[in-house]
Amino acid sequence: METTITKGIKISVVSSFKSEYSNLLQNAYYFEYRIQIENKSEHTVKLIRRDWFIYDSLDLPRYVSGEGVVGQQPILSPGEIYQYTSGSDLSSEIGYMTGHYTFIDMETALEFPVYIPRFDLIFPAKMN
């Protein structure tokens, strides 16, 4: 598990290879990642956008951005936890993802970035 804390917002990530969605003969490797967001700050916050950098060792890097996560813009009071699962495909056996979320402090209306820790996407057979 990879973890970072930015301005009291803790981001934890676990990734895994999903063979049932992959096609190795066509160089299609699918990875799932589970994100846990914990508000350890003293303010209520809202996740308003995501910005991802996806590195694939055999392809051009991709940049993905958009509103919220998995169609939601969760609001977290102090101490609350939000979790979601998503995924990404690669054309190679090795890659990684990193990025940041943009949150807004519901008390001050100030936006701030929260960094997502870099996490690896590795086909398990590469580790042998």
DSSP file (Angstrom, degrees, kcal/mol; ACC not computed):
  #  RESIDUE AA STRUCTURE BP1 BP2  ACC     N-H-->O    O-->H-N    N-H-->O    O-->H-N    TCO  KAPPA ALPHA  PHI   PSI    X-CA   Y-CA   Z-CA
    1    1 A M              0   0    0      0, 0.0     2,-0.4     0, 0.0    13,-0.2   0.000 360.0 360.0 360.0 134.1    0.0    0.0    0.0
    2    2 A E  E     -A   13   0A   0     11,-2.4    11,-2.7   115,-0.1     2,-0.3  -0.869 360.0-176.5-104.6 139.6    1.3    3.5   -0.9
    3    3 A T  E     +A   12   0A   0     -2,-0.4     2,-0.3     9,-0.2     9,-0.2  -0.994  13.1 172.0-141.0 141.5    0.2    6.4    1.3
    4    4 A T  E     -A   11   0A   0      7,-2.1     7,-2.9    -2,-0.3     2,-0.4  -0.967  16.9-150.4-138.6 158.2    0.6   10.2    1.4
    5    5 A I  E     +A   10   0A   0     -2,-0.3     2,-0.4     5,-0.2     5,-0.2  -0.993  15.2 177.5-129.8 125.4   -0.8   12.9    3.5
    6    6 A T  E >  S-A    9   0A   0      3,-2.2     3,-2.3    -2,-0.4    -2,-0.0  -0.991  73.5 -20.9-127.9 121.7   -1.3   16.5    2.2
    7    7 A K  T 3  S-     0   0    0     -2,-0.4    -1,-0.1     1,-0.3     3,-0.1   0.838 129.0 -49.2  49.6  38.9   -2.9   19.2    4.3
    8    8 A G  T 3  S+     0   0    0      1,-0.2    32,-3.0    32,-0.1     2,-0.6   0.488 111.9 119.5  84.1   3.0   -4.5   16.5    6.5
    9    9 A I  E <   -AB   6  39A   0     -3,-2.3    -3,-2.2    30,-0.2     2,-0.5  -0.910  50.4-155.1-105.2 116.6   -5.9   14.5    3.7
   10   10 A K  E     -AB   5  38A   0     28,-2.8    28,-2.7    -2,-0.6     2,-0.5  -0.797   7.7-167.9 -96.4 126.5   -4.6   10.9    3.7
   11   11 A I  E     -AB   4  37A   0     -7,-2.9    -7,-2.1    -2,-0.5     2,-0.4  -0.965   5.5-177.8-115.2 124.1   -4.5    9.0    0.4
   12   12 A S  E     -AB   3  36A   0     24,-2.4    24,-2.6    -2,-0.5     2,-0.4  -0.971   4.8-168.8-122.7 138.6   -3.8    5.3    0.4
   13   13 A V  E     -AB   2  35A   0    -11,-2.7   -11,-2.4    -2,-0.4     2,-0.4  -0.985  12.7-179.1-132.9 136.5   -3.6    3.2   -2.8
   14   14 A V  E     - B   0  34A   0     20,-1.8    20,-3.1    -2,-0.4     2,-0.3  -0.999  14.4-168.5-129.1 131.0   -3.5   -0.6   -3.5
   15   15 A S  E     - B   0  33A   0     -2,-0.4     2,-0.3    18,-0.2    18,-0.2  -0.845   6.0-179.1-119.4 158.0   -3.2   -1.9   -7.0
   16   16 A S  E     - B   0  32A   0     16,-2.7    16,-3.0    -2,-0.3     2,-0.3  -0.994  30.3-110.9-153.1 150.6   -3.6   -5.3   -8.6
   17   17 A F  E     - B   0  31A   0     -2,-0.3     2,-0.6    14,-0.2    14,-0.2  -0.626  25.4-151.8 -79.7 138.4   -3.4   -7.0  -12.0
   18   18 A K    >   -     0   0    0     12,-2.9     3,-1.3    -2,-0.3     4,-0.5  -0.860  14.0-178.4-117.2  95.9   -6.8   -8.2  -13.3
   19   19 A S  G >  S+     0   0    0     -2,-0.6     3,-1.0     1,-0.3    -1,-0.1   0.820  78.8  65.5 -63.2 -31.6   -6.2  -11.2  -15.6
   20   20 A E  G 3  S+     0   0    0      1,-0.3    -1,-0.3     3,-0.1    -2,-0.0   0.699 109.4  38.2 -67.8 -17.7  -10.0  -11.5  -16.4
   21   21 A Y  G <  S+     0   0    0     -3,-1.3    -1,-0.3     9,-0.2     2,-0.2   0.391 104.9  87.9-108.3   0.0   -9.9   -8.1  -18.2
   22   22 A S    <   -     0   0    0     -3,-1.0     2,-0.3    -4,-0.5     7,-0.2  -0.622  55.1-160.7-100.8 157.5   -6.5   -8.5  -19.8
   23   23 A N  B > > -D   28   0B   0      5,-2.7     5,-2.1    -2,-0.2     3,-1.3  -0.811   6.2-175.2-136.7  93.8   -5.5  -10.1  -23.2
   24   24 A L  G > 5S+     0   0    0     -2,-0.3     3,-1.3     1,-0.3    -1,-0.1   0.800  82.0  60.9 -63.4 -31.1   -1.8  -10.9  -23.1
   25   25 A L  G 3 5S+     0   0    0      1,-0.3    -1,-0.3     2,-0.1    -2,-0.0   0.754 111.5  40.3 -67.7 -23.2   -1.7  -12.0  -26.7
   26   26 A Q  G < 5S-     0   0    0     -3,-1.3    -1,-0.3     2,-0.1    -2,-0.2   0.156 116.8-111.7-109.2  16.9   -2.8   -8.5  -27.7
   27   27 A N  T < 5 +     0   0    0     -3,-1.3     2,-0.6     1,-0.2    -3,-0.2   0.913  68.9 144.4  52.4  48.3   -0.6   -6.7  -25.2
   28   28 A A  B   < +D   23   0B   0     -5,-2.1    -5,-2.7    63,-0.1     2,-0.5  -0.937  23.1 178.4-119.4 106.6   -3.6   -5.5  -23.2
   29   29 A Y  E     - C   0  90A   0     61,-2.8    61,-3.0    -2,-0.6     2,-0.5  -0.939   9.9-160.7-113.6 123.3   -2.9   -5.5  -19.4
   30   30 A Y  E     - C   0  89A   0     -2,-0.5   -12,-2.9   -12,-0.4     2,-0.4  -0.893   7.0-172.4-111.2 133.8   -5.6   -4.2  -17.1
   31   31 A F  E     -BC  17  88A   0     57,-3.0    57,-2.6    -2,-0.5     2,-0.4  -0.949   9.4-152.8-124.6 143.1   -4.9   -3.1  -13.5
   32   32 A E  E     -BC  16  87A   0    -16,-3.0   -16,-2.7    -2,-0.4     2,-0.4  -0.865  10.4-166.2-110.0 146.4   -7.4   -2.2  -10.8
   33   33 A Y  E     -BC  15  86A   0     53,-2.7    53,-2.4    -2,-0.4     2,-0.5  -0.999   9.8-151.6-135.7 142.0   -6.6    0.3   -8.0
   34   34 A R  E     -BC  14  85A   0    -20,-3.1   -20,-1.8    -2,-0.4     2,-0.4  -0.948  14.4-162.4-112.3 125.3   -8.4    0.9   -4.7
   35   35 A I  E     -BC  13  84A   0     49,-2.8    49,-2.0    -2,-0.5     2,-0.5  -0.894   6.1-167.0-110.2 133.8   -8.2    4.4   -3.3
   36   36 A Q  E     -BC  12  83A   0    -24,-2.6   -24,-2.4    -2,-0.4     2,-0.5  -0.989   4.8-166.8-118.5 127.8   -9.0    5.3    0.3
   37   37 A I  E     -BC  11  82A   0     45,-3.3    45,-2.7    -2,-0.5     2,-0.5  -0.963   5.5-173.6-115.2 122.6   -9.3    9.0    1.2
   38   38 A E  E     -BC  10  81A   0    -28,-2.7   -28,-2.8    -2,-0.5     2,-1.1  -0.971  19.9-141.3-121.5 126.7   -9.3    9.9    4.9
   39   39 A N  E     +B    9   0A   0     41,-2.7    40,-3.4    -2,-0.5   -30,-0.2  -0.742  30.6 162.8 -87.9 100.7  -10.0   13.4    6.1
   40   40 A K        +     0   0    0    -32,-3.0   -31,-0.2    -2,-1.1    -1,-0.2   0.285  48.0  97.5 -98.1   8.0   -7.6   13.9    9.1
   41   41 A S  S    S-     0   0    0    -33,-0.4    38,-0.2     2,-0.2   -33,-0.1  -0.229  83.7-116.4 -87.1-179.0   -8.0   17.6    9.0
   42   42 A E  S    S+     0   0    0     36,-0.1     2,-0.3     2,-0.1    -1,-0.1   0.336  89.5  75.1 -98.5   5.0  -10.3   19.8   11.1
   43   43 A H  S    S-     0   0    0     34,-0.1     2,-0.4    33,-0.0    -2,-0.2  -0.864  83.1-113.1-120.8 151.2  -12.3   21.0    8.1
   44   44 A T        -     0   0    0     -2,-0.3    62,-2.5    33,-0.1    63,-0.5  -0.676  43.0-171.0 -77.1 134.4  -15.0   19.5    5.9
   45   45 A V  E     -EF  76 105C   0     31,-2.4    31,-3.0    -2,-0.4     2,-0.4  -0.880  17.9-148.6-129.6 158.5  -13.7   19.1    2.4
   46   46 A K  E     -EF  75 104C   0     58,-2.0    58,-2.1    -2,-0.3     2,-0.6  -0.996  16.2-134.9-129.8 130.5  -15.0   18.2   -1.0
   47   47 A L  E     + F   0 103C   0     27,-2.4    56,-0.2    -2,-0.4    22,-0.2  -0.743  31.7 168.1 -81.5 119.0  -13.1   16.4   -3.8
   48   48 A I  E     +     0   0C   0     54,-2.9    20,-1.6    -2,-0.6     2,-0.3   0.688  54.1   7.9-110.2 -21.9  -13.9   18.4   -7.0
   49   49 A R  E     -GF  67 102C   0     53,-1.4    53,-2.3    18,-0.3     2,-0.3  -0.994  52.9-145.1-157.0 161.8  -11.4   17.1   -9.6
   50   50 A R  E     -GF  66 101C   0     16,-2.6    16,-1.8    -2,-0.3     2,-0.4  -0.962   6.0-169.8-128.5 147.7   -8.8   14.5  -10.4
   51   51 A D  E     -GF  65 100C   0     49,-2.2    49,-2.4    -2,-0.3     2,-0.4  -0.953  14.5-174.1-137.8 116.2   -5.6   14.7  -12.5
   52   52 A W  E     -GF  64  99C   0     12,-3.7    12,-2.2    -2,-0.4     2,-0.5  -0.878  18.2-159.6-115.6 142.5   -3.7   11.5  -13.3
   53   53 A F  E     -GF  63  98C   0     45,-3.1    45,-1.8    -2,-0.4     2,-0.6  -0.994  15.5-166.4-114.1 122.3   -0.4   10.8  -15.1
   54   54 A I  E     -GF  62  97C   0      8,-3.0     8,-2.6    -2,-0.5     2,-0.5  -0.949   1.2-162.8-115.4 116.9   -0.3    7.2  -16.4
   55   55 A Y  E     - F   0  96C   0     41,-2.9    41,-1.9    -2,-0.6     2,-0.5  -0.875   6.1-174.5-102.9 126.8    3.1    5.9  -17.5
   56   56 A D  E >   - F   0  95C   0     -2,-0.5     3,-1.8     3,-0.4    39,-0.2  -0.988  23.6-140.0-120.5 122.6    3.3    2.8  -19.7
   57   57 A S  T 3  S+     0   0    0     37,-2.3    38,-0.1    -2,-0.5    -1,-0.1   0.684 101.5  34.9 -61.7 -18.7    6.8    1.5  -20.4
   58   58 A L  T 3  S+     0   0    0     36,-0.2     2,-0.3     2,-0.1    -1,-0.3   0.228 118.0  49.0-117.6  13.7    6.0    0.7  -24.0
   59   59 A D  S <  S-     0   0    0     -3,-1.8    -3,-0.4     3,-0.0     3,-0.1  -0.896  93.2 -77.0-144.1 170.9    3.6    3.6  -24.9
   60   60 A L        -     0   0    0     -2,-0.3    -2,-0.1     1,-0.1    -6,-0.0  -0.417  56.7 -99.2 -69.4 146.8    3.3    7.3  -24.6
   61   61 A P        -     0   0    0      0, 0.0     2,-0.4     0, 0.0    -6,-0.2  -0.320  38.5-143.7 -62.2 150.0    2.4    8.7  -21.2
   62   62 A R  E     -G   54   0C   0     -8,-2.6    -8,-3.0    -3,-0.1     2,-0.5  -0.919   7.9-155.6-118.9 145.6   -1.3    9.6  -20.7
   63   63 A Y  E     -G   53   0C   0     -2,-0.4     2,-0.4   -10,-0.2   -10,-0.2  -0.987  14.6-176.8-119.2 126.0   -2.8   12.5  -18.8
   64   64 A V  E     +G   52   0C   0    -12,-2.2   -12,-3.7    -2,-0.5     2,-0.3  -0.983   8.0 164.1-125.9 131.1   -6.4   12.1  -17.6
   65   65 A S  E     +G   51   0C   0     -2,-0.4     2,-0.3   -14,-0.2   -14,-0.2  -0.965   7.2 129.9-141.7 160.9   -8.4   14.7  -15.8
   66   66 A G  E     -G   50   0C   0    -16,-1.8   -16,-2.6    -2,-0.3     2,-0.2  -0.966  54.8 -53.1 172.0 175.8  -12.0   15.4  -14.9
   67   67 A E  E    S-G   49   0C   0     -2,-0.3     4,-0.4   -18,-0.2   -18,-0.3  -0.503  91.4 -35.7 -73.2 136.4  -14.6   16.2  -12.3
   68   68 A G  S    S-     0   0    0    -20,-1.6     2,-0.4    -2,-0.2     5,-0.2   0.049  84.0 -70.2  55.6-157.9  -14.6   14.1   -9.1
   69   69 A V  B >  S-I   72   0D   0      3,-2.8     3,-2.6   -22,-0.2    -1,-0.1  -0.998 102.3  -8.7-138.3 137.6  -13.9   10.4   -9.0
   70   70 A V  T 3  S-     0   0    0     -2,-0.4     3,-0.1     1,-0.3    -2,-0.1   0.828 131.1 -52.5  40.7  44.0  -16.1    7.5  -10.4
   71   71 A G  T 3  S+     0   0    0     -4,-0.4     2,-0.3     1,-0.2    -1,-0.3   0.587 119.4 101.7  77.5  10.9  -18.9   10.1  -11.1
   72   72 A Q  B <   -I   69   0D   0     -3,-2.6    -3,-2.8    -5,-0.1    -1,-0.2  -0.907  55.6-158.3-128.2 154.7  -18.9   11.5   -7.5
   73   73 A Q        -     0   0    0     -2,-0.3   -25,-0.1    -5,-0.2    -3,-0.0  -0.736  33.0-155.1-124.8  79.4  -17.6   14.5   -5.7
   74   74 A P        -     0   0    0      0, 0.0   -27,-2.4     0, 0.0     2,-0.5  -0.219   7.3-147.0 -65.0 144.3  -17.5   13.2   -2.2
   75   75 A I  E     -E   46   0C   0    -29,-0.2     2,-0.5   -31,-0.0   -29,-0.2  -0.947  15.9-164.3-107.6 128.0  -17.7   15.5    0.8
   76   76 A L  E     -E   45   0C   0    -31,-3.0   -31,-2.4    -2,-0.5     3,-0.1  -0.957   6.5-155.1-120.8 120.3  -15.8   14.4    3.9
   77   77 A S    >   -     0   0    0     -2,-0.5     3,-2.4   -33,-0.2   -38,-0.3  -0.418  53.0 -64.8 -76.8 163.8  -16.2   15.7    7.4
   78   78 A P  T 3  S+     0   0    0      0, 0.0   -38,-0.2     0, 0.0    -1,-0.2  -0.281 127.0  15.4 -52.3 131.6  -13.3   15.5    9.8
   79   79 A G  T 3  S+     0   0    0    -40,-3.4   -39,-0.1     1,-0.3     2,-0.1   0.250  96.1 130.4  88.1 -11.9  -12.5   11.8   10.4
   80   80 A E    <   -     0   0    0     -3,-2.4   -41,-2.7   -41,-0.2     2,-0.4  -0.408  43.0-151.5 -78.7 153.6  -14.6   10.5    7.5
   81   81 A I  E     -C   38   0A   0    -43,-0.2     2,-0.4    -2,-0.1   -43,-0.2  -0.969   8.3-169.7-125.3 138.7  -13.2    8.0    5.0
   82   82 A Y  E     -C   37   0A   0    -45,-2.7   -45,-3.3    -2,-0.4     2,-0.4  -0.994   8.1-172.9-127.1 135.7  -14.2    7.5    1.3
   83   83 A Q  E     +C   36   0A   0     -2,-0.4     2,-0.3   -47,-0.2   -47,-0.2  -0.960   8.1 166.6-128.5 146.5  -13.2    4.6   -0.8
   84   84 A Y  E     -C   35   0A   0    -49,-2.0   -49,-2.8    -2,-0.4     2,-0.4  -0.983  22.5-139.4-151.3 161.8  -13.5    3.8   -4.5
   85   85 A T  E     +C   34   0A   0     -2,-0.3     2,-0.2   -51,-0.2   -51,-0.2  -0.972  29.8 151.0-124.2 138.2  -12.2    1.3   -7.0
   86   86 A S  E     -C   33   0A   0    -53,-2.4   -53,-2.7    -2,-0.4     2,-0.3  -0.773  22.1-144.6-146.0-169.4  -11.2    2.1  -10.6
   87   87 A G  E     -C   32   0A   0    -55,-0.3     2,-0.3    -2,-0.2   -55,-0.2  -0.972   7.0-152.8-159.1 171.9   -8.7    0.8  -13.2
   88   88 A S  E     -C   31   0A   0    -57,-2.6   -57,-3.0    -2,-0.3     2,-0.3  -0.991  15.3-135.6-150.1 149.2   -6.4    1.5  -16.0
   89   89 A D  E     -C   30   0A   0     -2,-0.3     2,-0.3   -59,-0.2   -59,-0.2  -0.811  16.9-169.1-106.8 150.7   -5.1   -0.4  -19.0
   90   90 A L  E     -C   29   0A   0    -61,-3.0   -61,-2.8    -2,-0.3     5,-0.1  -0.909  26.3-141.7-129.2 158.9   -1.5   -0.6  -20.3
   91   91 A S  S    S+     0   0    0     -2,-0.3     2,-0.3   -63,-0.2   -63,-0.1   0.294  88.2  50.2-100.1   7.9    0.0   -2.0  -23.5
   92   92 A S  S    S-     0   0    0    -63,-0.2   -63,-0.1     2,-0.0    -2,-0.1  -0.832  88.1-111.2-135.6 175.1    3.0   -3.3  -21.5
   93   93 A E  S    S+     0   0    0     -2,-0.3    30,-2.8     1,-0.1     2,-0.4   0.597  97.8  50.5 -83.2 -12.2    3.7   -5.3  -18.4
   94   94 A I  E     + H   0 122C   0     28,-0.2   -37,-2.3    26,-0.0     2,-0.3  -0.988  62.7 117.6-136.1 134.6    5.1   -2.4  -16.4
   95   95 A G  E     -FH  56 121C   0     26,-2.0    26,-3.0    -2,-0.4     2,-0.3  -0.940  33.6-141.0-166.8-172.2    3.9    1.1  -15.6
   96   96 A Y  E     -FH  55 120C   0    -41,-1.9   -41,-2.9    -2,-0.3     2,-0.3  -0.980   5.0-142.9-158.0 165.5    2.8    3.4  -12.8
   97   97 A M  E     +FH  54 119C   0     22,-2.3    22,-2.4    -2,-0.3     2,-0.3  -0.961  23.2 155.3-131.6 150.9    0.3    6.1  -12.0
   98   98 A T  E     +F   53   0C   0    -45,-1.8   -45,-3.1    -2,-0.3     2,-0.3  -0.935  13.8 119.9-157.8 174.7    0.5    9.3   -9.9
   99   99 A G  E     -FH  52 116C   0     17,-1.0    17,-2.8    -2,-0.3     2,-0.3  -0.996  44.2 -92.4 160.3-156.1   -1.3   12.5   -9.8
  100  100 A H  E     -FH  51 115C   0    -49,-2.4   -49,-2.2    -2,-0.3     2,-0.3  -0.993  14.3-134.8-154.6 158.1   -3.4   14.8   -7.5
  101  101 A Y  E     -FH  50 114C   0     13,-2.8    13,-2.7    -2,-0.3     2,-0.6  -0.807  20.0-134.5-104.8 152.9   -6.9   15.6   -6.5
  102  102 A T  E     -FH  49 113C   0    -53,-2.3   -54,-2.9    -2,-0.3   -53,-1.4  -0.964  27.6-175.4-108.2 124.2   -8.2   19.1   -6.1
  103  103 A F  E     -FH  47 112C   0      9,-2.9     9,-2.5    -2,-0.6     2,-0.4  -0.758  16.1-144.1-110.7 159.8  -10.2   19.6   -2.9
  104  104 A I  E     -FH  46 111C   0    -58,-2.1   -58,-2.0    -2,-0.3     2,-0.7  -0.996  17.9-128.9-123.6 133.5  -12.1   22.6   -1.7
  105  105 A D  E  >  -F   45   0C   0      5,-2.8     4,-2.8    -2,-0.4     5,-0.4  -0.715  16.4-151.3 -77.5 116.5  -12.3   23.5    2.0
  106  106 A M  T  4 S+     0   0    0    -62,-2.5    -1,-0.2    -2,-0.7   -61,-0.1   0.678  91.9  50.4 -67.9 -17.4  -16.0   23.9    2.6
  107  107 A E  T  4 S+     0   0    0    -63,-0.5    -1,-0.2     3,-0.1   -62,-0.1   0.881 125.6  21.8 -85.3 -43.4  -15.4   26.5    5.4
  108  108 A T  T  4 S-     0   0    0      2,-0.2    -2,-0.2    -3,-0.0     3,-0.1   0.584  92.4-131.7-103.0 -12.7  -13.0   28.8    3.5
  109  109 A A     <  +     0   0    0     -4,-2.8     2,-0.4     1,-0.3    -3,-0.1   0.623  58.4 143.9  66.6  15.6  -13.9   28.0   -0.1
  110  110 A L        -     0   0    0     -5,-0.4    -5,-2.8     1,-0.0     2,-0.3  -0.704  44.0-139.3 -86.8 135.1  -10.2   27.7   -0.9
  111  111 A E  E     +H  104   0C   0     -2,-0.4    -7,-0.2    -7,-0.2    -9,-0.0  -0.654  25.3 175.0 -88.8 149.1   -9.1   25.0   -3.3
  112  112 A F  E     -H  103   0C   0     -9,-2.5    -9,-2.9    -2,-0.3     2,-0.2  -0.989  28.7-114.4-153.6 147.8   -6.0   23.0   -2.7
  113  113 A P  E     -H  102   0C   0      0, 0.0     2,-0.4     0, 0.0   -11,-0.2  -0.573  19.6-162.1 -83.1 146.1   -4.1   20.0   -4.3
  114  114 A V  E     -H  101   0C   0    -13,-2.7   -13,-2.8    -2,-0.2     2,-0.2  -0.989  21.9-129.9-126.5 119.9   -3.8   16.7   -2.5
  115  115 A Y  E     -H  100   0C   0     -2,-0.4   -15,-0.3   -15,-0.2  -104,-0.2  -0.461   8.2-144.4 -79.3 138.3   -1.1   14.4   -3.9
  116  116 A I  E     -H   99   0C   0    -17,-2.8   -17,-1.0    -2,-0.2  -113,-0.1  -0.861  29.5-115.6 -95.8 127.6   -1.8   10.8   -4.9
  117  117 A P  E     -     0   0C   0      0, 0.0     2,-0.1     0, 0.0  -115,-0.1  -0.320  32.5-102.5 -64.8 146.0    1.2    8.6   -4.1
  118  118 A R  E     -     0   0C   0    -20,-0.1     2,-0.4  -115,-0.1   -20,-0.2  -0.462  44.5-172.8 -63.5 135.5    2.9    7.0   -7.1
  119  119 A F  E     -H   97   0C   0    -22,-2.4   -22,-2.3    -2,-0.1     2,-0.2  -0.997  18.6-120.1-136.3 143.9    2.0    3.3   -7.4
  120  120 A D  E     -H   96   0C   0     -2,-0.4     2,-0.5   -24,-0.2   -24,-0.3  -0.471   9.2-157.4 -83.2 148.5    3.3    0.6   -9.6
  121  121 A L  E     +H   95   0C   0    -26,-3.0   -26,-2.0    -2,-0.2     2,-0.4  -0.944  29.7 165.0-121.4 103.6    1.3   -1.4  -12.2
  122  122 A I  E     -H   94   0C   0     -2,-0.5   -28,-0.2   -28,-0.2  -105,-0.2  -0.982  41.2-124.1-131.8 126.4    3.2   -4.6  -12.8
  123  123 A F    >   -     0   0    0    -30,-2.8     3,-2.1    -2,-0.4     4,-0.4  -0.524  30.9-128.8 -61.9 124.9    2.2   -7.8  -14.4
  124  124 A P  G >  S+     0   0    0      0, 0.0     3,-1.6     0, 0.0     4,-0.2   0.784 103.5  62.5 -54.2 -34.2    2.9  -10.5  -11.7
  125  125 A A  G >  S+     0   0    0      1,-0.3     3,-1.1     2,-0.2    -2,-0.1   0.726  92.2  66.9 -65.9 -20.1    4.9  -12.8  -14.0
  126  126 A K  G <  S+     0   0    0     -3,-2.1    -1,-0.3     1,-0.2    -3,-0.0   0.710  92.3  61.9 -70.0 -19.3    7.5  -10.0  -14.4
  127  127 A M  G <         0   0    0     -3,-1.6    -1,-0.2    -4,-0.4    -2,-0.2   0.540 360.0 360.0 -84.9  -7.2    8.4  -10.4  -10.8
  128  128 A N    <         0   0    0     -3,-1.1    -1,-0.2    -4,-0.2    -2,-0.1   0.449 360.0 360.0 -84.9 360.0    9.6  -14.0  -11.2
